[in-house]
Amino acid sequence: MARLFAVLKALGAAFRRDQKSLESAAGNHFFIVSALLLQEAGGFIYLIVAVVLLFPASTDPLRKIPESRLALWPLEPRERRLLRAISPWLNPVSWIIAGLAVWSARGKVTFGLWGLAAALFAAGFLLSDLRRVSAESLWRLVPGFPGRLSQLIRKNVREMLATLDFYCALLISLASAVFRISGVGLPPEGLLALTLLVVLAFSSYAQNLFGLDASGGLGRYRLLPLPGWKVLAAKDAAFLVLAIPLTLPLAPAAGFGAALVVLALGHGPSLHNPRTQKRWRFSSGAPLMTGLLHTALMAMAGSAVFFEGTWVLAPCAAAWAASLWYYGRP
């Protein structure tokens, strides 16, 4: 049993270190702005965020050990079975689900709510085994793009698909589409607000475009036979390829203008203050005041396009092109 306890202790330490990376959500401007502006009215947004966070929080702790290394450990079959049975309880979410089960048995929580929470936890737990395989197979379906930057854009799209920012924006977009299809009338201001929320969910990633390229990412890009503005353009193209379709059920022109402004403002922090990001986590944006300023300018641009007309897209595109040239210089 001493060997089993040693493995569980090491596994618990590794799992806690990994779970601390979920704290990146605190630096995501989507949470900060939602909390400041929506307050009590943001219950639906908070629910979406909780659902998105539940999947990485529900991973199997045993997945932290490579299978090849686990097979070499001198554990008896009985110890391996115990390790399989005990390891899920290293995850705090397991205890939360168990507590909800007790409360549902006492009638304090409905059985349906407990079943939904347990199903989401089980899905995240099981998908931790399949996520890498399924993600790699699905990401191969990302099509190529015309031009010399095709594979670079494709690589950047794959990186964005490995962030929780995308899935948060996706849930907001899908919920909005369901509302519109079901015939629920949304006022124009509501369409604009939801559009800005979708772009806002991406905004932190736009302020750290090189975060998923590891510590030597910028150095490797400098070795490419490409000018700097093309490297930034490939990042921006991937951002727009994912952001624009998500605003189609809402106000796509306003979303396009807001996305251009977010990218124009994000080039500076991305190059001058790059921070390493981790996959399957929320992106950490620029410092708080900078992020709030970017959010305000993004909202102003989207609102101007929405209320004044699509001609406002011209100055938004001009600002993006000027930023691309300035920060893409050698």
VOGU-469617 format. One record per residue (C-alpha): residue number from 1; residue in one letter; x, y, z. Coordinates in steps of 0.25 Angstrom, whole numbers. Example, Ala and Ser with C-alpha at 12.3 -4.5 7.8 and 13.67 -1.06 7.14 Angstrom:
// VOGU-469617
(1; a; (49; -18; 31)),
(2; s; (55; -4; 29)),
This chain:
// VOGU-469617
(1; m; (0; 0; 0)),
(2; a; (12; 9; 2)),
(3; r; (14; 9; -13)),
(4; l; (0; 13; -16)),
(5; f; (0; 24; -6)),
(6; a; (13; 30; -12)),
(7; v; (6; 29; -26)),
(8; l; (-6; 36; -21)),
(9; k; (2; 47; -14)),
(10; a; (10; 50; -26)),
(11; l; (-3; 49; -35)),
(12; g; (-10; 59; -26)),
(13; a; (1; 69; -26)),
(14; a; (2; 68; -42)),
(15; f; (-14; 70; -43)),
(16; r; (-14; 82; -34)),
(17; r; (-3; 89; -42)),
(18; d; (-11; 86; -54)),
(19; q; (-24; 91; -48)),
(20; k; (-17; 104; -44)),
(21; s; (-16; 108; -59)),
(22; l; (-32; 109; -58)),
(23; e; (-29; 122; -51)),
(24; s; (-25; 128; -65)),
(25; a; (-40; 131; -65)),
(26; a; (-38; 142; -55)),
(27; g; (-30; 150; -65)),
(28; n; (-40; 148; -76)),
(29; h; (-47; 161; -79)),
(30; f; (-60; 154; -83)),
(31; f; (-62; 151; -68)),
(32; i; (-58; 164; -63)),
(33; v; (-67; 172; -72)),
(34; s; (-78; 163; -70)),
(35; a; (-77; 164; -55)),
(36; l; (-76; 179; -56)),
(37; l; (-87; 182; -66)),
(38; l; (-97; 171; -65)),
(39; q; (-96; 168; -50)),
(40; e; (-109; 161; -45)),
(41; a; (-114; 161; -60)),
(42; g; (-103; 152; -64)),
(43; g; (-108; 139; -59)),
(44; f; (-109; 133; -73)),
(45; i; (-95; 137; -76)),
(46; y; (-89; 132; -63)),
(47; l; (-96; 118; -66)),
(48; i; (-90; 117; -80)),
(49; v; (-76; 120; -74)),
(50; a; (-79; 110; -63)),
(51; v; (-82; 99; -73)),
(52; v; (-70; 102; -81)),
(53; l; (-61; 102; -69)),
(54; l; (-67; 89; -64)),
(55; f; (-61; 81; -75)),
(56; p; (-46; 84; -73)),
(57; a; (-49; 83; -58)),
(58; s; (-55; 69; -59)),
(59; t; (-43; 62; -65)),
(60; d; (-38; 49; -61)),
(61; p; (-26; 51; -51)),
(62; l; (-20; 38; -56)),
(63; r; (-18; 44; -70)),
(64; k; (-6; 52; -64)),
(65; i; (2; 39; -64)),
(66; p; (6; 35; -78)),
(67; e; (1; 21; -81)),
(68; s; (15; 16; -85)),
(69; r; (21; 20; -71)),
(70; l; (9; 15; -63)),
(71; a; (11; 1; -69)),
(72; l; (25; 1; -64)),
(73; w; (22; 4; -50)),
(74; p; (24; -8; -40)),
(75; l; (9; -8; -36)),
(76; e; (1; -21; -34)),
(77; p; (-12; -23; -41)),
(78; r; (-19; -21; -28)),
(79; e; (-12; -8; -26)),
(80; r; (-15; -3; -40)),
(81; r; (-30; -6; -38)),
(82; l; (-30; 2; -25)),
(83; l; (-22; 13; -33)),
(84; r; (-33; 13; -43)),
(85; a; (-44; 14; -33)),
(86; i; (-38; 24; -23)),
(87; s; (-32; 34; -33)),
(88; p; (-45; 41; -38)),
(89; w; (-47; 45; -24)),
(90; l; (-34; 54; -25)),
(91; n; (-43; 63; -33)),
(92; p; (-51; 73; -25)),
(93; v; (-63; 73; -35)),
(94; s; (-65; 58; -31)),
(95; w; (-68; 62; -17)),
(96; i; (-77; 73; -22)),
(97; i; (-85; 63; -30)),
(98; a; (-86; 54; -18)),
(99; g; (-91; 65; -9)),
(100; l; (-101; 69; -19)),
(101; a; (-106; 54; -19)),
(102; v; (-108; 55; -4)),
(103; w; (-115; 68; -5)),
(104; s; (-124; 62; -16)),
(105; a; (-127; 50; -8)),
(106; r; (-132; 60; 3)),
(107; g; (-140; 68; -7)),
(108; k; (-132; 80; -6)),
(109; v; (-127; 79; -20)),
(110; t; (-136; 73; -32)),
(111; f; (-132; 60; -37)),
(112; g; (-132; 66; -51)),
(113; l; (-122; 76; -47)),
(114; w; (-113; 66; -41)),
(115; g; (-114; 57; -53)),
(116; l; (-110; 69; -62)),
(117; a; (-98; 72; -54)),
(118; a; (-94; 58; -53)),
(119; a; (-95; 56; -68)),
(120; l; (-87; 68; -71)),
(121; f; (-76; 63; -61)),
(122; a; (-76; 49; -67)),
(123; a; (-75; 55; -81)),
(124; g; (-63; 63; -77)),
(125; f; (-57; 51; -69)),
(126; l; (-58; 42; -81)),
(127; l; (-55; 52; -92)),
(128; s; (-41; 54; -85)),
(129; d; (-38; 40; -90)),
(130; l; (-43; 43; -104)),
(131; r; (-40; 58; -105)),
(132; r; (-26; 57; -111)),
(133; v; (-30; 47; -121)),
(134; s; (-44; 53; -125)),
(135; a; (-37; 67; -126)),
(136; e; (-26; 63; -135)),
(137; s; (-36; 56; -144)),
(138; l; (-45; 67; -145)),
(139; w; (-35; 78; -147)),
(140; r; (-30; 70; -159)),
(141; l; (-43; 75; -165)),
(142; v; (-39; 89; -164)),
(143; p; (-39; 93; -179)),
(144; g; (-27; 100; -185)),
(145; f; (-28; 115; -190)),
(146; p; (-23; 121; -202)),
(147; g; (-10; 128; -203)),
(148; r; (4; 126; -197)),
(149; l; (-1; 127; -183)),
(150; s; (-11; 115; -184)),
(151; q; (-4; 106; -174)),
(152; l; (0; 117; -165)),
(153; i; (-15; 121; -164)),
(154; r; (-19; 107; -163)),
(155; k; (-9; 105; -151)),
(156; n; (-15; 118; -144)),
(157; v; (-29; 113; -146)),
(158; r; (-25; 100; -139)),
(159; e; (-19; 107; -128)),
(160; m; (-32; 116; -126)),
(161; l; (-40; 103; -126)),
(162; a; (-32; 99; -113)),
(163; t; (-36; 111; -105)),
(164; l; (-49; 112; -96)),
(165; d; (-51; 126; -102)),
(166; f; (-56; 120; -115)),
(167; y; (-66; 110; -108)),
(168; c; (-71; 121; -99)),
(169; a; (-74; 130; -111)),
(170; l; (-80; 117; -118)),
(171; l; (-90; 115; -107)),
(172; i; (-95; 129; -107)),
(173; s; (-96; 129; -122)),
(174; l; (-104; 116; -122)),
(175; a; (-113; 121; -111)),
(176; s; (-116; 133; -119)),
(177; a; (-119; 126; -131)),
(178; v; (-128; 117; -124)),
(179; f; (-136; 129; -118)),
(180; r; (-137; 135; -132)),
(181; i; (-142; 122; -139)),
(182; s; (-152; 120; -128)),
(183; g; (-158; 133; -131)),
(184; v; (-154; 140; -119)),
(185; g; (-153; 155; -122)),
(186; l; (-140; 162; -119)),
(187; p; (-140; 177; -119)),
(188; p; (-129; 183; -128)),
(189; e; (-121; 187; -115)),
(190; g; (-121; 172; -111)),
(191; l; (-115; 167; -124)),
(192; l; (-104; 177; -123)),
(193; a; (-101; 174; -108)),
(194; l; (-101; 159; -111)),
(195; t; (-92; 162; -123)),
(196; l; (-82; 170; -115)),
(197; l; (-82; 158; -104)),
(198; v; (-78; 148; -115)),
(199; v; (-66; 157; -119)),
(200; l; (-63; 160; -105)),
(201; a; (-61; 146; -102)),
(202; f; (-50; 146; -113)),
(203; s; (-44; 159; -109)),
(204; s; (-34; 153; -99)),
(205; y; (-28; 144; -109)),
(206; a; (-26; 156; -119)),
(207; q; (-18; 163; -108)),
(208; n; (-8; 151; -107)),
(209; l; (-8; 145; -121)),
(210; f; (5; 138; -119)),
(211; g; (2; 132; -105)),
(212; l; (0; 117; -111)),
(213; d; (13; 117; -119)),
(214; a; (21; 114; -106)),
(215; s; (33; 123; -101)),
(216; g; (41; 122; -114)),
(217; g; (29; 125; -123)),
(218; l; (33; 139; -127)),
(219; g; (47; 135; -130)),
(220; r; (43; 124; -139)),
(221; y; (33; 134; -147)),
(222; r; (45; 143; -149)),
(223; l; (52; 132; -156)),
(224; l; (41; 130; -166)),
(225; p; (43; 136; -180)),
(226; l; (31; 145; -178)),
(227; p; (30; 160; -174)),
(228; g; (25; 162; -160)),
(229; w; (11; 168; -165)),
(230; k; (8; 155; -172)),
(231; v; (10; 147; -159)),
(232; l; (1; 156; -152)),
(233; a; (-9; 156; -164)),
(234; a; (-9; 140; -162)),
(235; k; (-13; 142; -148)),
(236; d; (-23; 152; -151)),
(237; a; (-29; 144; -162)),
(238; a; (-31; 132; -153)),
(239; f; (-38; 141; -143)),
(240; l; (-48; 146; -153)),
(241; v; (-50; 132; -159)),
(242; l; (-56; 128; -146)),
(243; a; (-62; 141; -140)),
(244; i; (-70; 145; -152)),
(245; p; (-78; 132; -154)),
(246; l; (-82; 133; -139)),
(247; t; (-88; 147; -141)),
(248; l; (-96; 143; -153)),
(249; p; (-109; 139; -145)),
(250; l; (-108; 153; -139)),
(251; a; (-102; 166; -145)),
(252; p; (-90; 161; -154)),
(253; a; (-86; 175; -159)),
(254; a; (-85; 181; -145)),
(255; g; (-78; 168; -141)),
(256; f; (-68; 170; -153)),
(257; g; (-65; 184; -149)),
(258; a; (-63; 181; -134)),
(259; a; (-54; 169; -138)),
(260; l; (-45; 178; -147)),
(261; v; (-44; 188; -135)),
(262; v; (-40; 177; -125)),
(263; l; (-29; 172; -134)),
(264; a; (-24; 186; -137)),
(265; l; (-23; 189; -122)),
(266; g; (-18; 175; -119)),
(267; h; (-5; 175; -128)),
(268; g; (3; 184; -118)),
(269; p; (0; 175; -105)),
(270; s; (3; 163; -113)),
(271; l; (16; 167; -118)),
(272; h; (21; 175; -106)),
(273; n; (16; 167; -94)),
(274; p; (14; 153; -99)),
(275; r; (10; 143; -89)),
(276; t; (10; 127; -90)),
(277; q; (-4; 121; -90)),
(278; k; (-8; 107; -88)),
(279; r; (-18; 100; -97)),
(280; w; (-32; 97; -92)),
(281; r; (-32; 109; -83)),
(282; f; (-37; 123; -85)),
(283; s; (-28; 133; -90)),
(284; s; (-21; 144; -81)),
(285; g; (-22; 157; -87)),
(286; a; (-15; 170; -86)),
(287; p; (-14; 178; -72)),
(288; l; (-28; 181; -66)),
(289; m; (-28; 196; -70)),
(290; t; (-23; 193; -84)),
(291; g; (-34; 182; -86)),
(292; l; (-45; 191; -81)),
(293; l; (-41; 202; -91)),
(294; h; (-40; 192; -102)),
(295; t; (-54; 187; -99)),
(296; a; (-60; 201; -99)),
(297; l; (-54; 204; -112)),
(298; m; (-59; 191; -118)),
(299; a; (-73; 194; -113)),
(300; m; (-72; 208; -119)),
(301; a; (-68; 202; -132)),
(302; g; (-79; 191; -133)),
(303; s; (-89; 201; -128)),
(304; a; (-85; 211; -139)),
(305; v; (-86; 201; -150)),
(306; f; (-100; 196; -144)),
(307; f; (-106; 210; -143)),
(308; e; (-99; 218; -153)),
(309; g; (-97; 208; -165)),
(310; t; (-87; 199; -171)),
(311; w; (-79; 211; -176)),
(312; v; (-73; 211; -162)),
(313; l; (-66; 198; -166)),
(314; a; (-56; 207; -175)),
(315; p; (-50; 214; -163)),
(316; c; (-49; 201; -155)),
(317; a; (-42; 194; -166)),
(318; a; (-33; 206; -168)),
(319; a; (-29; 206; -153)),
(320; w; (-27; 190; -154)),
(321; a; (-18; 192; -167)),
(322; a; (-10; 203; -160)),
(323; s; (-8; 195; -148)),
(324; l; (-4; 183; -156)),
(325; w; (7; 191; -164)),
(326; y; (12; 198; -151)),
(327; y; (14; 186; -143)),
(328; g; (18; 177; -155)),
(329; r; (30; 185; -158)),
(330; p; (44; 178; -157)),
